[in-house]
Amino acid sequence: MLDRLLSVLVPPVCLACRAPLRRAGEALCAACRVALPWLGARVCPRCALPVPCGAVGGVCPAWRAAFGRAWAPFAHDGPARELVGALKFRGATAAADVMAAHVAANAPPRLLRDASLVPVPAHPARVRARGFDQGALLAAALARRTGRPVAACLRRDGPRARQVGAGRAARRRAGGRIEVRATGPAPAVALLVDDVHTTGATLDACARALRRAGATSVGAVTYTRTLP
């Protein structure tokens, strides 16, 4: 009853484009659902880019990364990009559950098998500004849908800098220092969870911290993958 009343007073809108929705309970409008930029099956299991991932230079961009595999359902474009933006910049925390649903329904089974979900930590200053950590929200939503445990064992500190538009080296410097919390050992099989895979610098830094703390296998799952 309360949901119906709220839908009359505050009509629901698409989380991506903010167009009015026909029915309460929907998250994306029909146009945005159709326009989602699925990456499909022909992606590199190491870097999550469409194959051939090494078309420019002939080498996979993740060949030296500390994570052994990575996957994302969507390219960082269109409604998928807008959904990420709704979560990070508009505080639409309901987007995390939509994103987790897409990941859980389409992720390669081997990626999730035996893994503990490790959220990629946002910088504490960004958490304070937004009121939440998007990686933690996404990992929690994915855990509810897959039954995999969450191991929030990473922390980030150091100076904060803007990462949008930065290259791999600059993003690594801008992201601050990432390490495993002293109170929580790294799981043996870890699956990093984040919203966007851009250059892979942050995922690599997280994977290296996990391996130093004893993880024997580290993978990564994100909602979107930025294409070259």
N, C-alpha and C positions, 0 to 999 in steps of 0.2 A: 504493500500500500504506500509506504513512504517513497519507494523508488518511483512509483507512478506519479505521485505528487511532485517529486523533484523534477521528473522529466517534463512536466507541464510548466513548472515555474522556471526551470533552467533547461531548455531543450538540449539533448545530447548532440555533440558535434564530433566529427571525425578527428581522431588524435593527430593525423598527419596533415590534412588540408583545412581542417576546421569547418568543413561544410556540414550543414544539418544532417543528422542521421534519421532514417525513417523509423527505426525501432530502438527502444531503450535496450541496453545490454550489448549493442554493437560497439566495436572500437574503431573500425575503419569503414569508410564508405565503399560502395561497390567499385567506383572508379579507381580508388587507391588500391583496393585489393587486386584488381586486374593489372595495375601498373607496377606492382612490386617487382623489382629487378632481380629475379632469381638467377643465381650463378649456375645452377645445374650440376650435372655429375662430372663434367670434364674440367676438373680443377686439380691443381697440384696438391697432393696430400701434405706437403711440407710447408708451403707458403700460402696456400688457399687462393692463389691467383688462377685464372683460366689458363689452361695449357695451350701452347708451350709457354711456361712462365719465364723461361730464360730467352725469349725471342730477341731481346735486346741485350747482346753480350753473351748469350748462350749459357748463363749460369743462373740457377735458382737463387732469388734474393735471400732465401733463408738457409742457404747451404751451410753457413757457419753459426746459425742460431742455436741457442741452448735448448729450445723446444723442438721436439722431434716431429711434430705434426700440428697442423692448424686447419681450421674449417670455419666457414661462415655461410649462411644461406643466401645472403643478398650482397650485391654491390652497393657501395655507399653512394646511392643516387636515388632520385625520385622519392616516393613515399617512404621507403626504408630510411633514407637520410632524414626526412622530416620527422619520422617517428623517434629517431635517436635525438634529434633536436628538441622535440617535445619533452622528452624525459630530462635531458641535461639542462636545457635553458628555459623551459616553461614550467618545470616542476610537475609535469603530468606523470606522476609515478605509476599510474595504471598502465602506461606504455610498457613497463618492465614485464608485466605478465603477458602482454601480447607478444613481445619479443621472445620471451622464454617459450611460449607455445610454438612459435615458428621453429625455434632451435630444437626443442624436444621432439617435434614431429618429423624432423627431416635430418637430424644429425646421423652420421655413420655410426652404427651400433658399437663398433670397436673403439670409437673415440670416448664414449661414456663408460665402457665396461671397466669395472673395478676402480674407477677414478673418484677421487675426492675433488669437489669443486672449490677452487681457490680464486676468490674475487681479486681482480687487479685493483689495488687500493688507489683511490683518488688522493690528491694532496690534501692534507688537513685544512688548509685555507679554503679550498674549493668546497670541501664538505661543510665547513661552517657557513659559507656563503649560500650554498644551495639547500642546506638542511638535510642532506642525505648523500650517500655514496652510491652512484649509479651501478658500479660493478657489484657491490654488495646486494643491492636490490635485485639485479638480474640473476645473480647466483642463487639467492633465496627462492626466487620464482622458479628457476630451473630445477632446484632441488625438490620443490613441491610436485613438479610434474614428472620427475624421473626417479625419485627416491634416492638419489645419490647424496651423500653427506657433504656439508659445507665445512671447509677448513679455512677460516679467515685468519691465516697465519702470517700474512705479509703486512708490512707497514711502510709508509713513505714519509720522508722528511727532507729537510734541506730547503734551499731557496725555490720559490715557485716562479715560473715564467710561462708566458703564453706559448702553446704548442701549435696552434692552428697555422698551417702553411709552412711549418719548419721541416727541414730535412732530417734524416736519421740521426746524424751526430748532434744536431741542435736539439732534437726532441729528447735525446738521452740526457743531455745536460739540463734541459728545462724541467725534466720530470723529477729531479731530486734523487735522493738515495733510497733504494728499495732493499729491505732486508727482512728476514724471518723474525717474528717476535720471539723474544726469549721464553715466553710462557707457552708457546705452541710449536712443537716440532713439525717439520714438513712431512706431509703424507708421502708414502713411497710412490704412489701413482697419483700424480696431480694433474688436474685439468684447469688451466687458467681461464677465467671468465671475464669478458669485457664487452663494451658496446661496439667499438670500432677497431679494426686492425688496419693501421695506416702504413707506417714503415716497418713495423715489427720491433722497433727499438725498445719500447716499454715492455712488450711481451718477453723479449730476450733478456732484459734486465731482471724481470721477475723470475724467469726460468733459471737464470744463473744463481740467483739467491736461493731458490728452492733446491737446486742441485748441491750447492755448498752446504745446505742443511740436511742433506741425505736423501733427497728424492731421486729415485732411479729412473723414473719415466715422467716426462712433462709434455703435455699437449696444450693446445689453446683453442678455445671456441669464442667467437665474437658474433655479433648480430650482422655486422656489415664488414665488407672488405673494400678498402679504397683501391681503385684500379689505376695503373700507371697512366 
